[in-house]
C-alpha cells in the first residue's frame, strides 16, 4: 500500500492525495493498492495514526481503488459502456434530451410511447371478458395510488389488451419505505486482522507462484465480462426523511428493475376492485378471469448478432444467457450475483443451493463408484458367487404355486454376481460415509448460506417484515388484535378456528397416505399374481426369468401410478392448505410444501420400502406358506437374495423420474412456445415477429409455475432421498444424481432465461422449510441404511457364518477362505411330499436326475423334515437375528454420535464473517450518526445565515 502525504486540513481531517478519497466519520484517507505489495521506503506513521483514530486499532483494508465519493454502481450499470444495454442507461441519457434514445426506447418495447417512462409491470386482459366493471374500478384505483398507465392492443389478436404500468419516483419512495426495502447509502469497507511480516512474505511468495499456474477453468472470466463486479455498499431500510443518507445519482436508476416490479406488485395486491374488505388484490382478479396474466418484462432479447466478448452484453438477460444458461459453460461456476439481480434473492438462493448440492455430490459419487468398482474387481474372488455358480447339484424349490418349475441354484449365477457388485465388504463403509456426508453437506450449507445472506444483505431481513396474505386479511378482518411487535391492530384467527382447520387438514393428509398404501397393496397383488403367469409363459426368456420380469413390469406400473397420483395430490394439497388459512405467504408455502412432500415421498418410496423390508420376509416355508386373503402365496426373494429387486426398483424409478422431470421442465415449454410461434407465422407471416414489442414476446412465453420454485426444490429433495436413504443397496445413486444435476442446472437456467416469463423478484433469507426436510431425510437415511445392511443384504449372515460356523470359527478371521460352505449352510432342506395340494408343482423334477426328486432346498435356517420338530428354526437363525439387531443398534448409535459431533464442531457462521458483521454493524451506526450530525450542523448554519437561529438549538 503506497500513499503520498500532502498535509493536514481543518480539525481532525487528514488528506492523502491519490486516486480517490474516503470520507468516513470525519476523516478523509486516500490510498492506492499496488500489485507489488508493501514497500519499505514509505512512511506509514501518519497513515497508521489516522487508521487508529478512525477504526480503533483495527486495520481497515479497502476492497478496490474507487473511493466512497465515487458513484456506487447500480444494478443496471453492469453492462459494457457504449452500448444500448439497459433501460436504466437509456433513462439516464434521456436527461440530455436525446431524441435518438427516445426513439430506440419506443422500438424496444420497454418504455411508454414517450420513450421516457419505464414499464414496470404488465397486465393482460381480453375485451370480451365479462368482468369489465371490476377491471374499471381496479384500474381507477391504480391511478389513485399514483401509478401511470398506458394501454396497447395486441398485434396478433385485437381482443387482447396490454396494460403497461409505471411507478413514478414519489410512489416508489413511499412504498419502498413501507416495505422496508434496503438501499445503498455508503460503500463497504473490509478489514483484516494484523498480519505478521513472516506471513506477509509467505503470501507474497504464494501469489508469485500462482502466476505460473493456469487460471481456474471453472471460474468466469471477469476481464472479458466486467459486469460481474460486485455492488459493495452498505444498505439500510429506505426512508424519505433520511433520503440524504442514500447514494442517489439518478432517481430513474436508484431502484433497479426487479425492485420496481416488486413494489408495483405489492401495490396491486392491495388495491380494491369492489366495495368490501375481501374484494382486493390482483390474485383474485387473475382467478376470476378479469385479467389473463400479470408479469414484469424481460430486459430485451437474450440473443445478439454480435459476440459478447467483442461488443459486450446487450442487456442483463443476454449476459445471463451467455455466461449461465448456455450449454457451453456447463463446467463453470454460476454467476449467482447476476442471477440475484435479475430474478431476486429467492431464485438466487435456489440456484446457490443447487450448485452447492451438486458440488458436494462429487466426493459421494466418487466413493460410490469406488465401491462399485471394488465389487467388480473382487467378483472373481468372491467365494459365495463361486459356490452359487458351481452348485449344479443343488435343486431349489419352486418360487410360486404349480407353474413354477424346480431350478438349479447355478441358474442364478448371474444374479449372484450382480448382487456382489452392490453388496460387498465396502457397503457398510459407504453407508457410514453417506450418513456423515449428509451431515457435512447440511452444516457447510448453513455456513455458505450465511455468507450469501451477508453478501446479499439478507442478514437483517426477518419474517416480521413480511405482509399478511390478502386472503387471510379479508377472511379475518372483523376480528383484530394488537400485534405485540409492531403495536398495530391486525386480523386475528381464533385458536379454536385454527385447531379445527388443522384437524381437518391432518385427516385429509392421513386419508391420502392411506390411498398410497392401497396403491402399494395393489402392486403387491400384481406381483404375486403375475409371477405364476410369467412362469407359464411360452417364451423361454421370460419363463426362465419370471421374477425379474415381474419386478421390472411392477416397477414400470408403479411409476405410472406415481405420476397419476401426483396430479391428484397437488389438488388435494392446495385445497387443504387454503382451508387452513395461513397468515403469511411463507406460512402458506411451508404448509403446502410439507403436504406435497409427504404425499410425494410416500408415493415414491412406499414400494421401495416394501421391497427392502417386507418382500420375502413373511412368506413362511414350503408346506406352510402364508397367503394373501388365503388365496395368493406371497412373493419370495430370488435365490440370490432380495437386494437385486431393490437395486432394480431404485435404478428404474430414479432414471425414469429424472428423465420425465427434465422433459416436463424444458420439453413442455419448448413445445408450447414452438406451437405458439408456429400459429403466429401461419396467421400473420414470419416477418411480423420482428416487430413485436417486448410485452408481446413475453406474453407468448410460458408463465412460471403457480407455486414458484416448489417443483424445482421437490425434485431435488426427492433425489436427495434416493441418494441417501437406500444408498447401501445402490451405491451408484450419487453418480446418477451428479450427472442429472449438471444437466439440471443448465436446464433450469435456460428455462428461466428463454422459455418462461420473467418471474417476480422476491426476497428470502434461506431455503425455508426444505432445510428441515433435508435434516429429517438425513436422520431417516441412517435408520434405513442400518436396516438394509442388517436385513436386506447378506452381510450379517456371512459374518455370523465366518466367525461362528465356518472353517475359521473361533480364529477371529473373516476372509474369503472362511466363507467355504456358506451357501450350503444358508439353505434348508424340504421334503417334496410335504407340499400342499395347491402348491405342488406340475413337474416332478425328473428332468434333473432322471428320477423324481424327493428333496429340494430353500433360503432359510430351519431343521430338516426328519428332526424332532420338523422345519423349526435352528440355532444359527437366532444367532443371525441377534447379530442383526446388535448391528442396527451399534450402527445407528455410532453414526448418530458422529453426526452430532460434526454438527457441534462446525459452527454455523464462519468466524471472520461473524467478526465482520459485528464490526460493520458498529460502523453503520457511527456512519448514520455522523451523517445526521452533519446534516443538523448544515441546517444550523443555514438558519444563522437567514437570521433564524434559536438559543436552545441543538447541537
N, C-alpha and C positions, 0 to 999 in steps of 0.2 A: 504494500500500500504506500503510495507516494503522494505527497501534498506539498504545496508551497505556501508559506505563511506570508501575509501581506499586512498584518496589523490587527488592531483591536477597535471595535466600533463602540457605540454607546452602551453603557451598562455592562451587562454580562456577555453580550453577544460577541463571539469571536468569529472572524471571517477568514476563511482559507479559500482562495480562488482556485478553481479547477474547472471541470466541465459542467458542474451543476451545483446547486445549493440545497441544503436541507434546513428547514425551519421547524424546529421541534422544541417545545417548552421554552421558548425564548432564546434558543441558541441557533446558530447557523454554522454548519460544518460542511466544507467541500472536501471531497476525497476522490481519488481515482485508483482503481484496482488494475494493476499491471499483471500480465501473464507470467512475468519472471519472478513474481513473489516479492517478499520484503527485501529492502536494500539497507545496508548497514550505514550508509552515509546520510541518512535522513534523521533530522532532529525530531523526535516524537514527543518532546516534553509538553509543548503546548497542546498537541492533539490529545495526549493522554489526560491532561488536566481537564480539557473540555469534556472528554468522554466520562471521566469520573464524576464530574459535576452533573452531567446530564443523565447518566444511566446508573449511577450509584454502584460503582465498581463492577459493572457488567460490561464486557466488551461487546460493542454493537457493530455488526458487520452488515453493510448494505448489500442487498442482493444484486443490484445492477448499477450501471453508470448513471441512469436517469436520477434526477433529484426529485424531491417531493413537489417542488414547484412546477415540474414538468407535467404535461397533461397525463392523467391516468387513462389507460386505454378502456374504451367502452367496448361492448360485445361486438359491435359492427365495424370496428376499426381493425379487425384481424386480417383483412384482405390486402392483397398487394396494391400499392398505390398506383394511380394512373389508369385504373380500370373502372368501368361502371360496375361495381361489385355488389353493392347492397343498397337497401333503401335508406339507411341512416346516412351513408355517404352522400347519397343523392340529396337528401333533405338538407344537409349542411351546405351543399352548393347552391341550393335554391335561394339562400340569403343574398347571394351576389346578384340575383335577378337574371340568371342564365336561362334563356328560353329554350336552349337545346336540351338541357337536363329535364326540363318540364315535359318536353315532347317525348323524350325517351321514357319518362315515368308513365306517361299516358299509355304508351305502347306495351310496357312490360306487365301491365295488369296488377300492379302492387299499390297503386295510388288512385285517388279520386280523379274525376275528369280534369280538375285544375292542376294535376301533377304535383301537388304540394302536400295534401293530407294523406298520410299513410293509412292503408287499410289494415285495421287491427283484428277484424273478425268478419265472418261471412255467415249470413243466414239465407236459407234457400226455402222457397215455398212455391206452390202452384196456385195460379189464379183461379183454377177451377175448384180449389179446396173450399169446403163449406164453412170453415172456421174463420171467415173474414172478419167478423166483429171482434173476436178475441184478439186477432192479429192486429187490428187497427188500434185497439186500446193498448196493447203491449207496445207497439211502435210509438204511440203518442207518449207513453210513459218513458220510453227510451230517450226521446228528445227532451223530456222534462228533466232527466238526470244529467243532461249536458252532452250526451253523445251525439256526434254528427252522423247523418245517414244519407245514403245515396243508393238508388236502385238501378239495376240493369236487367234487361231481359236476356235470356239465353240465345246464343246464335244457332243452337240446334233445335230447340223447342221453345216457341214463344210463350207457352204456358208456364214455363219455369222462370221465376224471378229471383235474382240475387240481390240481397240487401247488404250493402257494404257499410261497415261501422268504423268510425274513427273517434278516438278518445283524445280531446284536447288536453293541454298541459294542466289546466285547472282541475279537470276531472281525475286525471292520473294522480296528481298530488293529493287530492282529497281522499281517494280510496286507497292509495298506497299507504297513507298514514293509518287508515282504519285496519288494513290488512297486515300491518307491521312488516311491510316489505323492506328488507335490508338493502341499503345502497352505500356505495363507497364514499368515504369522507377523508381519508388520509392514506398515504402509501405505507405498506407494511415494511417493517424493518426486522432483520433477522439477527440474532445474537448467538454467539458461540462461547463456550467456556474457555478460559485462558489455557492456551496450549504451551507446552514446553518447547524449547528450541530443538531438542532432540527429536520430538515427534514432528515438528515442522520440517526438519530436514528429511525425515523418512517420507513424509507426504510429498515433498518435492521430488525425491528420487522415484517414488512410485508414479507420480504424474509424468515424469520424463520417460519412464519405462512404458507407460500406456500409449505414448505417442507412436511407438513402433508396432503396437498391436493393431490388428484390423478393427474397424468400427463394428459395434454390435449390429448384426444384420436385422435383428428383430425390432430395433427402435426406429421410429420415424425420423427422417432427415429434416432437422429443423432449419438447415441452411437453405434448402430448396422450398421448404414450407414454413416461412417465418410466422405464419398465422398461429402456430402452436405456442407462442409466447403467453405466459400467464398474466392474468389480470390480478396483480398483487396489491390490493388495497384493503385497509380496514373498512368494515361496514358497520352500520348501526340502523335501527328502525327509522324509516323516513319520517320526518316531522317538518311541517311547513313553518312552524315557529322557529326552528333551528335550521332553516334551509341554507343559511350562510355557512354551516359546517360542512356541507357536502360539496363534492367536486362537480360542478355543473359548467361545462364549457359550451354545451349546446342542449337546449331543452328537448329538441327533437330526438337526440341520441342518448339522453340521460337514462331513460327506461328502454331496455332492449326490447326486441320484438316479442320474445317469449313472455316477458313480464307484462308488456302492454296487453297481450292477448289474455293473460291470466286475470288481469284487473277487469277487462271488459267482460269476461265470462263470469266473474264474481258479481258484477253489476247485473247482468242478465238473469242470474239465478235468483235475484231478489226483487224483480220488477213484477208488478201485478198485471194480470190480463183480464181480470174481472173483479167485481166487488166481493170482498170476503177474504179472510185471512189465509185460507187454503188455496186461493186462486193465484198463486205466484210461481215464478220460476220458468226458465227455458225448458227444463227437462219435461215438465208437464205438457208444454206445447209440442214438444217433439213426440211425446207419447200419444197425444190425441190427434196428431196429424196436422196441426196448424202449420208447422214447419217440417220440411223433409230432412234437412241437415243443418248442422252448425259446426264450423271449424275455423281455425286460423289458417292463413295462407302459407304455403311453402315460399321460400325466397327465390323463386325463379326456377329455371331448368337445372337438372343435375348433370347435363351433358354440355360440352363446349366443343366448337370446331378446333380450337387451339389447345396445345398442350399446357397442362397446369405448371410444368416446370419452366416453360419459356414465357408464358403470358399470365401466369397466376390464376387463381380461382375466380370464377365469375361471381359466385356467391357462396354462402356457407353450405348450402345444400350440395353444390358442386364439389366443394372441398371435402365434405364428408363422404361423398360417393367415391372420390379418387383415393383417399387415404384410409377409408374404413370399410365401405360396402363393396369395393371392387375385389374380385377373386384373386387378383394379382398380389394383394397384400395380406393373404391369409396367414402368413407366418409372422406378421408384425404385431406389435402391441397396439391396443386400441387407443385412439385419441379421446380419452374419456372427458377431458375438459371441453372439447368441441361438442361432444355428444350432449353434455350437460347444458351448454349454452343454447343449443338448438332445440333439444327435446325436454329439458328440465331435469331437475335433480332425481326425480323418481325413476325415470327411464335410465338416466346415467348410472344410478346405483344398481339397477338390474344388470346392465352390461358389465359393470365393475365386478359384481358378484359372479356372473357367468365366466368372465375372464379369469378370476381368481380360482374358481372351481375347476376350470379346465386346466390351469397351470398346476394345481395340486394333484390332478389325475395322472400326471406324468410319472411320479415315483410309484403310485399304486399300479398303473398299467405295466410298468417295467417289472415290478416284483411279481405281479400276476403272470406275466409272460414267462418269467424265470421259473415259476412253479410249474407251469405247463411244460416248458422245455425240459425241466428236471424229470417230469413224468415220462417224456419221450425218450430221454437218454437212458433212464433206468428201466425201460419197458422190458428189454431183453433179460434183465437180471431179476425181474420180479418172480419170486417163487410161486406166488398164488396164481398168477396168469399162466405160468408154465404148467402147473398141475391141472388147471381147468382145460387148457388146450390138449393135454395128454390124457385126459380122463375119458377115453373111448369106451371103457368098460362100466362106467357109472351111468345108469339109466335113471332119468328124472321122472317124477310123477307128472301127469298132465296138469296144466295150469287152468283148465276150465272143464266143465262137465261134458261128457260124451264125445264131442267132436275133436277136442284137443288130443293129439297123439302123445305117446311116450317119446322122449327125446334124450339123446346123449348129452352129457354135460359138456363135451368137447364142442358141440354145436354152438355154444355161447362163447367161444374163444374170442371172437371179435369184440363182443360187448365187455368181456373181462379186460381186454387190453384198453379199450376206450375208457372204462371206469378207472383204470390205474392212472390215466393221464390227468384226471381231476382229483382222485382220491389216493394220495401218496404221502410220503413222510413229511413233505413240506406244507401240507394243507393246514395243519394246526398252527404253524408259524405264520402263515399268510392270514389266517383268521385273526390272530392276535395283532398282527401288523395293521390290518384294515380297521380294527376297533380303535387302535391308537391313532391311526391316520385320520379317522373321522373326528376324533377329539382335537388333534392338532389343526386340522382344517378349520374347525369352528373357532378355536381360540385365536388363531392367526387372522382369521377373517374379522374378528372383533377389533383387532389392532389395525388391520387395513381399513376397516370401516371408520374407525376413529380418525385416521389420517385423512381419509377422503372427506369426512364431515368437517374437519378443520379447514381443509383447503377450499371446500365449497361453502364455508361459512354456515354450517348447519348445527354447530355446537349448541348455540343458544336458542335454536328453533324447537319449541316444545309443542305438545299436543294442545296445551291450553289456548294457543293461538288459533286453533282450528275452529271453523264456524260450525254452528249447529245445522244439521241437514234440514232443508226446507220442508221435507215431508214430516219430520219429527216436530218441527216448529208449527206446522199447520195442524197436526193431529192434537197436540197438547198445548195449544195457545191459550186455552181458557184457564189452565192451571199453571201458575207461576210460583217460583220461589227465588230467594236471593242466592246468587252464586257466591260461595264462600271465598272465592279467589278474587273475582272482579268486583264483587259487591253490587252487581246489577241484577235485576229480575230476569229470569229466563224460563222457558217452558219446562215443566216438570212431569215426569212419568211416575205414577204411584207404584209403590213396591208390590202391592197385590196384582196390579195390572201387568207389571213386568214379570213376576213369577208365573202367572197363568200363561202368558205368551211363551215363556221359556219351556214350560212343561209340555205345551202342545208341540213346540218345535222339537224337543227331545223325543217325543213319541213318534213324530214323523221320521226322525233320523233312525230310530230303532226299527221302525217298520221297513224302511228302505234297506237296512242291513239284513233284515230277515229275507227280503226279496233276493238279495245277493246270495245268501246261504241256500235259498231254494234253487237258484240257478246252478250253484255248485252241485247240489244234490242231483239235479238233472244230468249234469255232466258225469257224475259217478254212475248213475243208472246207464247212461250211454256206454260207458267203458265196460261195465260188467256184461252188458247185452251183446255188444259188438265183438268182444274178444272171441266168443264162440262162433260168431258169423265169419270173422276173418280166418279162424282156424279151419272152417269147412270151405274156404274159398277155392275156386278152380285153379287160380294162378298159384304156382308153387312158390313164387317170390313172396307173395302176401301171406300164403298159408304157413310158410316156414318162419315168417317174421310177424306173426299176428299181434304180439304185444307191442312191438314198435309201431305197427300200422295203427293200432288202437290209440296209442299215446299221441301220435302225430295228428291224426284226424280230430281227436278230442281237444288238442291244443288249438287247432285252427277254428273249430266250432266255438271254443271258449273265447277266442279273440273276437269273433263276430258278435257274440253275446255281450262282451265287454263294450264294444263300440256302440251297440244298440242301446244298452242301458245307460251309457254316458249321456245320451240325449235326454233321457227321462230324468236323470239325476240333476242335470242343470236346471230344468224347470222346477223340480221339487225344491232344490236348494234355494232358488230365487224366491219361490213362494214362502218358504219358511223364514227366510231372512227378512223379507218385507213384513211378515207377520210379527216378528219380534220388535220392529220399530227401533232400530239402533239410533243413538243420539247423534253421532258424527259420521262422516264418511269413512274414517278409519275404523270405527266400530262396525260399520256395515261391511266393509271389505274383510275385516278379520272374521266376522261371523260367517259370511258367505264362503270365505276361503276354508275355514275349518270344516264346514259341512261338505263342501265339494271334495276336499282332500280325504275325509273319512269315507265317502262314497267310492271315490276312485281307488283309494288304496285297498279297501276291502274287495272291490270288484276285480282289481287287477291281481291281487295276491292271494285270494281265497283258494283258488285251485292249486297254487304253488304250495301253500301251507298244507293242503290235503295230501299232495304227493309227497311232501317232505316228511310229514309226521304221522299220517294215517294210512297211507297206501301200504297194504301188505302187513299191517301190524295187528289187525283183529280178524284175520281170516280163519283162525282155527287150524286144524291139521287134517290131512286126508282121513276120511272116515267120519269126521266130525266137523265139517265146515260150518262157519257162521254164514247165514244167508240174509239178504235184504228182503224184507216183507215175506220171509220164509219161502222165497222163490229163487232169487238170483244169488248165486255164490259171489262173495266179494272178491275183488281182483287181487291177485297175488303179484309179488315182485318177480322180476326176471331172475333166473338162476344166478346171475352175476350181481344181483342187488337192485335196490330202488334208485340208486344215485343217477343211473343213466336216464331214468324217466325225469328226474328233477332237472338235469342238465338240458334235456330236450325242451322241457317246459320253459325254462328261463331263456334259452337261446332263441327259440321261435318267437316268444312273446316280446322279448326285448328288440329283436331285429324288426319284426312286423310293426310294433308300436312306434318305433323311431322312424321307420320309413313312412308310415301313414301320417305321422305328425308333420314330418318335413314336407310331404306333398300338400297337406292341408294348409300349412303355413305359407308356403310360397307358390305351389302349383295352382291352388284355387284362386288366389288374387291375380296371378298371371293370366289364367284362362278368362276370368271375369273382365279384366281390363282389356285383353285382346278382343274379346267379343264386343265390348263397348266401342272400341276403335273401329272394328270391322263394320258395325252398324252405321257409324258416322260416315265412314268412307263410302258405303253403299248409298246413303241418302244424300250426302252433300258433296261428295268428291274428296279426294285426298288433299287437295290444296287448301281446304278450309281449316285443316288442323293447325296450320302455321299461324293463322290469325287469331286463334283462340286466346283470350286473356287468361291470366293465371287462375282466377276463380273458376273458370270453366274447366280448365285442365284438372284442377284439384277435385272438383265435384265428380268428375268421371273416374277418379281413383276410388279404391275400396276404403270404407271407413274402418277405423281401428276397432278392435273388439270392444263390445259394450262393457266388459269387465276389466278393461285396462290390460295390465300385464299378468293377469291371473293365469291364462293358458300357458304363457311362456314359463312362469315360475312352476306351475303344476307339472309340466312336462319334465323339467329338470329335477324337481323334488322326487317324483316317482322314479326317475332314472337313478337318483342318489340312493333310493331304497333298494333298487335292484343291485346296485353296485356294492352295497354294504350288508344287506340283511341275509342273503343266501350266497355270499361270496365264497364261502368254504366249499360249496358244491360247484361253483362256476368261476374259477379264477380269471377267466378271460373277460369277465364283465367290465372291469375298469378300462381295459383296452378298447372294447367296443364303445363304451361311453366316451372315451377320449376322442376317438375318430369321429363319432357323431357330433361332439361339441365343437370340434374345429370347424366342421361344416355349419353347425347351428349358429355360431356367432356371425358368420358372413351371411347366412340366410336371413337371420333376423335383421341385420344391418341393411341388407339390400331391400328387404320388405319395408322397413321403416322409411328409408330414404326415397324409394322409387315407386312402390306399389300401394302405399297407404297414404291417406290424407294426413296432414301434419297433426299429430295429437296435441292436446292442450298441455302445456308445460305445467307441471305441478311439483311441489316440494315434498320431500320425505327425508327422514333422518336415518332410516335403516330399511331393511327388507321386511320389516313388520313381523307378522305372526309366523312367517316362514322360518325364521330362525328357531323359534320354539319347536316347530315341527321337525326341523333338522336335528335338534337335540334329542327329541323323542325317538327318531329313527336311529340315531346313534346308540341309544340305550337298548332299543329293541334288537339291533343288529348283534349285540353281544350275546343276548339270550338265544336268539335263533341260531347263530353260528355254533354256540355251545351244544345245542340240541342236534343240529345237523351232523356235527362231528361225532357226537356220542351215540345217536340213534340211527340216523340215516346211513352214514358211512360204516365201513367195517374196520375203522381204526381201532376202536376199543376191543372188539373180539380178537383181533390179531395180536394186540398187546397182551391180553389175558392168556392166549394160547402160547405166545412166545415165552412168557415168564413163568407160566404155571403148568402147562400141559405139553409143550413141545420138547424137542430134543435138548434144548438149552434150559429146561426148567430148573430153577434153583441156582443157576450160574450167573444171573444178572446181565444176560445178553439178550438182544432182540434183533439180530441181523437176519439176512435172508436165509441163512442156513438153519436158523431156529424156526423157520416157518414151514419146514418139510412136514407134510401130512396135515396141514391146516384145512385143506378143502375137504378131506375125508372126515375130519373131526367136526366140521361145521354142518355136516349133513346127517340127517336121521334116516332110519330105515322104516319102511311101511310095507305091510303085507297086503298084496293086491286083493286078496279075497275079502278083506275088511272094508272095501269100498261100499258106499251106499248105492242103492239101485239107480238113483237118478244121477249119480256121479260116475258110475262105472263106464270107462271108455269103450268105444266100439271095437278098438283094436286090442288084441291080447298081447302085443309086443313080440310076437314070434318072428317078426322081420329082423330082430337084432341077433338072436342066437339060434333060431330055427325051432325053438320050443317056447310055449307060453311062459311069460315072465311070472315069477312068484313074488318078487320084491321090487320096490322102486325107492328112490331117495327124494328127500325134500329138505329145504333150508329150515332148520330149527334145532334146538337142543332138547331132544326127547328120547326116552328109553325105547328099547326095541319092543316089538309086539310080544316077545316071549318073557318079558320081565314080570315081576310080581304085580306092578301097576303099569299095564301097557300104555305106552305113549305119555307117560308122566314126565315132568321136567327133570332134567339131570342136574347134578351139582354144578356143572360148567355153566348152565343157564343162569343160576343165581350168582355165580362169580362175575359173569359178564354184566348182569343187571346192576350189581353193587358197584362195579368199576365204572359203569356209565353214569350212575348217579353221582359218584365221587368226582368224576371228571367234570360234570356240569357245575358242581359247587365250586371246585377249585378253579376252573377256568373263569367262571363269572366273577368270583371274588378277586382273582389276580388281575383280570383285565380292568375291572371297575376301580381297583386301587391305582393301577397305572394311569387310568383316565383322570381320576381326581387329582393325582399327583401332578400330572401335566397341566391340568386346569389351574392348579394352585401356583405352579412355577411360572406360568406365562401370564404376565399382567395384561389387563385389557387395554391399557394405554401405554405406549412407549414412554420411557422416562423423559427423553428430550421433548416429546410433544406435550407432556404434562407441564414441564417447566416453561415451555414456550407459551402455552395457554395462560398460565398464571401470570407470567411476566407481561404478556400483551394485554391482559385484562387490566392490569395496573396502568400500563402506558395509555390505554384508551381513556381511562378515567382522567388521567393527567392531561391528555390532549383536549378532551372535551372541556375540562375546567379552564385551561389556558385560553382556548378559543372563546369561551363565554366571557372570560375576564377581559380579553382583548376587545370584544365587541362592546362591553359596557364602558370601557375606557374611551373608545372612539365616540360613543354616544355622549358621554360627559363632555368631551372636548367640543363636540358639535354644539351642545347646549350652551357651553361657555361662550362660544363664538357668537351665538344668537342671543346671548344675554338672558338665558332661561335657566341658569344654574340654581340649585337649591342647596342650602347649608346642610340639610340632613341627607344628602345624596350619598349612596354607597355604590362603589368604594370611594 
